[in-house]
Amino acid sequence: MKGSGSPMRLKAAAVGWSFVILAVLMIVVFYFYPMIQALMLSFQTGTGANLSFNGMDNYKRLFTDSMFRTAVKNTFIYLIVQVPMMVLLALFLSTLLNDRTLKWKGFFRTAIFLPCITSLVAYSVIFKYLFAGDGLVNSLLLNLHLVSEPIQWITHPFWAKITIIIAITWRWTGYNMIFYLSGMQNIDPAIYEAAKIDGASSGRQFFGITIPMLKPIILFTSITSTIGTLQLFDEVMNITRGGPGNATASISQYIYDLSFKYSSDFGYAATVSYSIVIMIVVLSIIQFKVAGDRNG
């Protein structure tokens, strides 16, 4: 019996591998191989193909690189301000759109979700024109007499950061909202009915039932939003070009500049790239611990 069963198991395994082997090979070739190559590259220095091993010098350089510190500071400002604001806004919108009595729910859900499937470059360029000195946003503010002179959204260090935060919040809030909305629709209505019978208010139900039930989804969206913000590139590159005076430069834009704008230093660019990996790992662990996830 064992002899007859073994070939069948081998055949079943071969059939299973035939479905996944191509995907596995592509993942190895296009994901893991470049990651390993980038790690090896981070220990080298030179331009173009003229690279030589320099040990930990690139990693030591990170601690004395003022431009790297500026990019990290800007990126963490985006992270600290934008991610919590986006999560709270997505929760608020998903709560409103989960109301059974609301009309045109499909339209509103689609309208809020659409920004996240638009072209990154296209929407960034549109935002650049909207927030220009003579753009639509300033025209509206002036016509409503909310400001006495145009706000320099693109050329002022503070307002340029605000513009970037508004842009990424506009694009990704709908993406997170869909996750929360899906989670809310999977919560058993009987739980809310029982809470109503016990006299719980809407606010008490939200904080006592909805938020705890959505905890795994909130953790997931917080981590993915953190990763996305640490990798921020398109908005900064297309709206402000990192200006004025590197006031909005992100880590990813600095990696681009090291690779293609300045004298090509691919080794140090790879080192800066792995600094993002380290930040993502550390912040993800912190978020797991803060959320109390035992699997973290």
C-alpha positions as CSV (number, residue, x, y, z in Angstrom):
1,M,0.0,0.0,0.0
2,K,2.8,2.4,0.8
3,G,4.5,1.7,-2.5
4,S,1.3,2.4,-4.5
5,G,0.5,5.6,-2.4
6,S,4.0,7.1,-2.8
7,P,3.8,7.7,-6.6
8,M,0.4,9.2,-6.2
9,R,1.7,11.6,-3.6
10,L,4.6,12.5,-5.8
11,K,2.3,13.1,-8.7
12,A,0.0,15.3,-6.6
13,A,3.0,17.3,-5.4
14,A,4.3,17.6,-9.0
15,V,0.9,18.9,-10.1
16,G,0.8,21.4,-7.2
17,W,4.3,22.7,-7.9
18,S,3.5,23.1,-11.6
19,F,1.0,25.7,-10.7
20,V,3.3,27.7,-8.4
21,I,6.8,27.2,-9.7
22,L,6.6,30.1,-12.2
23,A,5.3,32.5,-9.6
24,V,8.0,31.3,-7.2
25,L,10.7,31.8,-9.8
26,M,9.5,35.3,-10.6
27,I,9.4,36.3,-7.0
28,V,12.9,35.0,-6.4
29,V,14.2,36.7,-9.6
30,F,12.4,40.0,-9.3
31,Y,12.2,40.4,-5.5
32,F,14.7,38.4,-3.5
33,Y,17.6,38.6,-5.9
34,P,17.4,42.4,-6.2
35,M,17.1,42.7,-2.4
36,I,20.3,40.6,-1.9
37,Q,22.1,42.5,-4.6
38,A,21.1,45.8,-3.0
39,L,22.4,44.6,0.3
40,M,25.7,43.6,-1.2
41,L,25.8,46.9,-3.0
42,S,25.4,48.8,0.2
43,F,28.9,47.7,1.3
44,Q,30.5,49.1,-1.9
45,T,31.5,52.5,-3.2
46,G,32.3,54.0,-6.5
47,T,30.4,55.2,-9.6
48,G,28.8,53.2,-12.3
49,A,30.4,49.7,-12.6
50,N,33.6,50.8,-10.9
51,L,32.7,49.6,-7.5
52,S,34.9,48.5,-4.6
53,F,34.2,47.0,-1.2
54,N,34.3,49.6,1.6
55,G,32.9,47.7,4.6
56,M,30.7,49.6,6.9
57,D,31.8,53.1,5.7
58,N,28.5,53.8,3.9
59,Y,26.5,53.0,7.1
60,K,28.8,55.2,9.2
61,R,28.3,58.0,6.6
62,L,24.5,58.0,7.4
63,F,25.2,59.4,10.9
64,T,27.2,62.4,9.5
65,D,25.1,63.1,6.4
66,S,23.1,66.3,7.0
67,M,21.0,65.8,3.9
68,F,20.0,62.3,5.1
69,R,19.0,63.7,8.4
70,T,16.9,66.4,6.7
71,A,15.1,63.8,4.5
72,V,14.5,61.6,7.6
73,K,13.1,64.5,9.5
74,N,10.8,65.6,6.7
75,T,9.6,62.0,6.2
76,F,8.8,61.5,9.9
77,I,6.9,64.8,9.9
78,Y,4.7,63.4,7.1
79,L,4.4,60.1,9.0
80,I,3.5,61.6,12.4
81,V,1.0,64.1,11.0
82,Q,-0.5,62.3,8.0
83,V,-0.9,58.7,9.1
84,P,-3.0,59.3,12.2
85,M,-5.1,61.9,10.4
86,M,-5.8,59.6,7.5
87,V,-6.7,56.7,9.7
88,L,-9.1,58.8,11.8
89,L,-10.6,60.3,8.6
90,A,-11.0,56.9,7.0
91,L,-12.7,55.6,10.2
92,F,-15.1,58.6,10.2
93,L,-16.0,58.2,6.5
94,S,-16.5,54.4,6.8
95,T,-18.8,54.9,9.8
96,L,-20.9,57.4,7.8
97,L,-21.1,55.2,4.8
98,N,-22.0,52.1,6.8
99,D,-25.3,53.7,7.7
100,R,-28.1,51.6,6.2
101,T,-30.4,54.6,5.9
102,L,-27.9,56.6,3.8
103,K,-28.9,57.1,0.2
104,W,-26.4,57.0,-2.7
105,K,-24.0,55.0,-0.7
106,G,-22.5,53.3,-3.7
107,F,-21.8,56.7,-5.3
108,F,-20.1,58.1,-2.3
109,R,-18.0,55.0,-1.7
110,T,-16.8,55.0,-5.3
111,A,-16.1,58.7,-5.3
112,I,-13.9,58.5,-2.1
113,F,-12.1,55.3,-3.3
114,L,-11.4,56.6,-6.8
115,P,-8.3,58.8,-5.9
116,C,-6.3,55.7,-4.9
117,I,-6.5,54.2,-8.4
118,T,-5.5,57.4,-10.2
119,S,-2.1,57.8,-11.7
120,L,0.4,59.0,-9.1
121,V,2.2,61.4,-11.5
122,A,-1.1,62.7,-13.0
123,Y,-2.7,63.6,-9.7
124,S,0.6,65.1,-8.3
125,V,0.8,67.4,-11.3
126,I,-2.8,68.4,-10.9
127,F,-2.2,69.2,-7.2
128,K,0.8,71.3,-8.2
129,Y,-1.4,73.4,-10.5
130,L,-4.3,73.5,-8.0
131,F,-2.0,74.8,-5.2
132,A,0.0,77.2,-7.3
133,G,0.2,80.9,-6.4
134,D,-2.5,81.7,-9.0
135,G,-4.2,78.3,-8.7
136,L,-7.8,77.3,-7.9
137,V,-7.3,76.9,-4.2
138,N,-5.9,80.4,-3.7
139,S,-8.6,81.8,-6.0
140,L,-11.3,80.2,-3.8
141,L,-9.7,81.4,-0.6
142,L,-9.4,84.9,-1.9
143,N,-13.0,85.0,-3.2
144,L,-14.3,83.8,0.1
145,H,-12.2,86.4,1.9
146,L,-10.5,83.7,4.0
147,V,-7.0,85.1,3.2
148,S,-5.9,88.6,2.2
149,E,-3.1,87.4,-0.1
150,P,-2.3,84.1,-1.9
151,I,-0.7,81.4,0.2
152,Q,2.6,80.1,-1.2
153,W,1.6,76.5,-1.1
154,I,4.6,75.3,-3.2
155,T,7.4,77.7,-2.4
156,H,7.0,78.2,1.4
157,P,8.7,75.5,3.5
158,F,5.7,75.1,5.9
159,W,2.9,75.3,3.4
160,A,4.8,73.0,1.0
161,K,4.7,70.3,3.6
162,I,1.0,70.9,4.2
163,T,0.4,70.5,0.5
164,I,2.2,67.1,0.4
165,I,0.2,66.0,3.5
166,I,-3.1,67.0,1.8
167,A,-2.1,65.3,-1.4
168,I,-1.3,61.9,0.1
169,T,-4.3,62.1,2.5
170,W,-6.6,62.7,-0.4
171,R,-5.2,59.8,-2.3
172,W,-5.0,57.1,0.3
173,T,-7.9,57.8,2.7
174,G,-10.4,56.0,0.5
175,Y,-8.1,52.9,0.3
176,N,-8.1,52.6,4.1
177,M,-11.8,53.4,4.3
178,I,-12.6,50.3,2.2
179,F,-10.9,48.1,4.7
180,Y,-12.7,49.6,7.6
181,L,-16.1,49.5,5.8
182,S,-15.6,45.8,5.0
183,G,-14.7,45.1,8.6
184,M,-17.8,47.0,9.9
185,Q,-20.1,45.1,7.6
186,N,-18.7,41.8,9.0
187,I,-19.6,42.7,12.6
188,D,-22.7,40.9,13.7
189,P,-25.6,43.4,14.0
190,A,-26.9,41.4,17.0
191,I,-24.0,42.8,19.0
192,Y,-25.2,46.3,18.4
193,E,-28.8,45.3,19.1
194,A,-27.7,43.9,22.5
195,A,-25.8,47.0,23.3
196,K,-28.9,49.2,22.4
197,I,-31.0,47.1,24.8
198,D,-28.4,47.7,27.5
199,G,-28.7,51.4,26.9
200,A,-25.4,52.0,25.2
201,S,-25.2,55.3,23.2
202,S,-23.9,55.4,19.6
203,G,-20.6,56.7,20.8
204,R,-20.3,54.0,23.4
205,Q,-21.1,51.4,20.7
206,F,-18.5,52.9,18.4
207,F,-15.7,52.9,21.0
208,G,-16.8,49.7,22.8
209,I,-17.7,47.5,19.9
210,T,-16.6,48.9,16.5
211,I,-13.1,50.0,17.4
212,P,-12.1,46.7,19.3
213,M,-13.6,44.6,16.5
214,L,-11.6,46.6,13.9
215,K,-8.4,46.4,15.8
216,P,-6.6,43.9,13.5
217,I,-7.6,46.0,10.4
218,I,-6.6,49.3,12.0
219,L,-3.2,47.7,12.9
220,F,-2.8,46.5,9.3
221,T,-3.7,49.8,7.7
222,S,-1.4,51.7,10.2
223,I,1.5,49.5,9.2
224,T,0.9,49.7,5.4
225,S,0.4,53.5,5.7
226,T,3.6,53.8,7.6
227,I,5.5,51.8,5.0
228,G,3.9,53.9,2.2
229,T,4.9,57.1,3.9
230,L,8.5,56.0,4.5
231,Q,8.7,55.2,0.8
232,L,7.1,58.5,-0.3
233,F,8.4,59.7,-3.6
234,D,6.0,60.6,-6.4
235,E,4.2,63.4,-4.6
236,V,7.4,65.1,-3.4
237,M,9.1,64.7,-6.8
238,N,6.2,66.0,-8.9
239,I,4.8,68.7,-6.7
240,T,7.7,70.4,-5.0
241,R,10.9,68.6,-6.3
242,G,11.9,68.4,-2.7
243,G,12.0,72.2,-2.3
244,P,12.0,74.9,-1.3
245,G,15.6,74.2,-0.1
246,N,15.0,70.5,0.7
247,A,12.2,71.5,3.0
248,T,10.0,68.7,1.6
249,A,12.6,66.2,0.5
250,S,11.9,62.6,1.4
251,I,14.2,59.6,1.9
252,S,13.1,58.0,-1.4
253,Q,13.8,61.3,-3.3
254,Y,17.2,61.5,-1.7
255,I,17.9,57.9,-2.9
256,Y,16.8,59.0,-6.4
257,D,19.1,62.0,-6.3
258,L,22.1,59.9,-5.1
259,S,21.5,57.5,-8.0
260,F,20.7,59.8,-10.9
261,K,21.0,63.5,-10.0
262,Y,24.3,63.8,-8.2
263,S,27.4,61.8,-9.3
264,S,25.9,58.3,-9.3
265,D,26.7,56.7,-5.9
266,F,24.7,53.5,-6.1
267,G,26.5,52.0,-3.1
268,Y,25.4,54.8,-0.7
269,A,22.0,54.9,-2.3
270,A,21.5,51.2,-1.5
271,T,22.6,52.0,2.1
272,V,20.0,54.7,2.4
273,S,17.4,52.3,1.0
274,Y,18.2,49.7,3.6
275,S,17.8,52.4,6.3
276,I,14.1,52.5,5.2
277,V,13.9,48.8,5.7
278,I,15.3,49.1,9.2
279,M,12.9,51.9,10.0
280,I,9.9,49.9,8.7
281,V,10.9,46.8,10.8
282,V,11.4,48.9,14.0
283,L,8.1,50.9,13.5
284,S,6.1,47.8,12.7
285,I,7.4,46.0,15.8
286,I,6.4,49.1,17.9
287,Q,3.0,49.2,16.3
288,F,2.4,45.5,17.1
289,K,3.5,46.0,20.7
290,V,1.4,49.1,21.2
291,A,-1.6,47.3,19.7
292,G,-1.0,44.4,22.0
293,D,-0.8,41.8,19.2
294,R,0.8,38.6,20.6
295,N,1.9,37.6,17.1
296,G,4.0,40.7,16.7
